[in-house]
């Protein structure tokens, strides 16, 4: 289902939005948070949880509330993937900026790798809270990479492998940049 078809289906089922601005805000909210491939499932969840007796299409709050359980499930899935794949000597490359930002917010890759067993429950809880926060308030991430102690190579992909490969292809060759600039000396500011 395409984004415009999704909004049309919502309006067909519930009635029209009372203003174009509200309709555009809902559309923008949906476009930032969902892929077109997820829209059919989202439509079904909305229909099952939001009654058409209200005769008003769902607003952003209703849609966010409808998928809040899904967001926690996504956060748990990401947490489990990081736990399984994380290695302090390898660099992590994230397909999903929400996972990257949540990981950054709990202290980053190295801190995560060095966590104490007794702290894990609380770190996981904070990760999920940050994931939910970044789902509701998306952030633009230029470079979703966290370097390990081993340097810039050997990325471990977190999330969709194909998306990670595309991101990796767009990254600058930092090893080459480092090699070319290693002999540069900083010019003193007072010179």
SVG drawing of the C-alpha trace seen along z (x, -y; Angstrom):
<svg xmlns="http://www.w3.org/2000/svg" viewBox="-21 -34 75 48">
<polyline fill="none" stroke="black" stroke-width="0.4" points="0.0,0.0 1.3,-3.5 1.1,-6.4 -1.6,-8.3 -3.6,-5.1 -3.3,-4.6 -4.7,-8.0 -7.5,-7.5 -8.4,-4.1 -8.5,-5.8 -10.8,-8.5 -13.0,-6.0 -13.4,-4.0 -13.7,-6.8 -14.6,-9.9 -12.6,-12.9 -10.1,-14.8 -11.6,-18.2 -8.6,-20.1 -5.9,-19.5 -3.2,-20.5 -4.3,-17.7 -4.3,-15.2 -0.8,-16.3 0.5,-16.1 -0.8,-12.5 0.7,-11.6 4.0,-13.1 3.9,-11.2 3.2,-7.9 5.9,-8.6 8.6,-9.2 7.8,-6.1 6.6,-3.4 7.7,-1.8 5.1,-1.4 5.4,2.4 4.1,2.0 1.0,-0.1 -1.4,2.7 -0.7,4.1 -0.9,0.7 -4.3,0.1 -5.6,3.4 -4.3,2.6 -6.0,-0.8 -9.3,0.7 -9.2,3.3 -8.4,0.9 -10.2,-2.4 -13.9,-2.2 -15.5,-3.8 -18.4,-4.9 -16.5,-8.0 -16.9,-9.1 -13.6,-10.9 -10.3,-9.6 -7.6,-8.7 -5.2,-11.5 -1.5,-11.1 -2.1,-10.2 -4.4,-7.4 -2.0,-6.0 0.9,-6.2 -1.1,-4.5 -2.1,-1.7 1.4,-0.8 3.1,-1.4 3.2,2.4 4.8,3.0 7.5,0.3 8.4,2.1 8.6,5.4 10.9,3.7 13.0,2.4 13.3,5.8 14.2,7.3 17.0,4.7 18.2,5.2 18.5,9.0 20.3,8.5 22.8,6.2 23.4,8.5 24.0,11.4 26.2,9.6 28.0,7.0 31.8,7.3 33.9,4.5 36.6,4.9 34.3,4.7 32.4,1.7 28.6,1.7 26.8,0.3 23.1,-0.3 20.3,-0.1 17.8,-1.8 18.7,-5.3 16.4,-4.7 18.6,-1.8 21.7,-3.8 20.4,-6.8 19.1,-4.6 22.5,-2.8 24.3,-6.2 22.0,-7.4 22.8,-4.5 26.5,-5.2 27.5,-3.7 28.9,-0.5 32.0,-0.2 30.1,-1.0 27.4,1.5 30.0,4.2 31.5,3.6 28.2,3.6 27.9,5.5 25.5,8.4 23.7,6.8 23.1,3.6 21.7,5.3 18.0,5.1 18.2,1.3 20.3,0.7 17.8,2.7 14.9,0.7 16.6,-2.6 17.4,-1.4 13.7,-0.6 12.7,-4.0 15.1,-5.8 14.0,-3.7 10.4,-4.7 11.4,-8.3 13.4,-8.3 10.4,-6.5 8.2,-9.4 10.8,-12.0 13.0,-10.8 16.5,-12.1 18.6,-12.6 21.7,-10.5 24.5,-11.2 26.7,-8.2 25.1,-5.4 28.3,-3.7 29.9,-3.0 33.5,-2.1 34.9,0.7 38.3,0.9 39.7,2.5 39.2,-0.6 37.2,-1.4 37.0,2.0 35.0,5.2 31.5,3.8 28.9,5.9 25.5,5.2 22.7,4.4 19.3,4.6 18.6,5.3 21.8,6.5 20.9,4.9 20.3,1.5 23.5,1.8 25.4,2.5 24.0,-0.6 24.9,-2.7 28.4,-1.2 28.9,-1.9 28.0,-5.6 30.5,-6.0 33.8,-7.6 36.8,-5.3 38.1,-6.4 41.0,-4.0 42.2,-5.7 41.6,-9.2 43.5,-8.3 46.4,-6.9 46.6,-9.9 46.5,-12.4 48.6,-10.6 51.7,-12.7 49.9,-16.1 51.1,-18.3 48.8,-20.8 49.7,-24.4 49.9,-26.4 47.2,-29.1 49.7,-31.8 51.9,-31.3"/>
</svg>
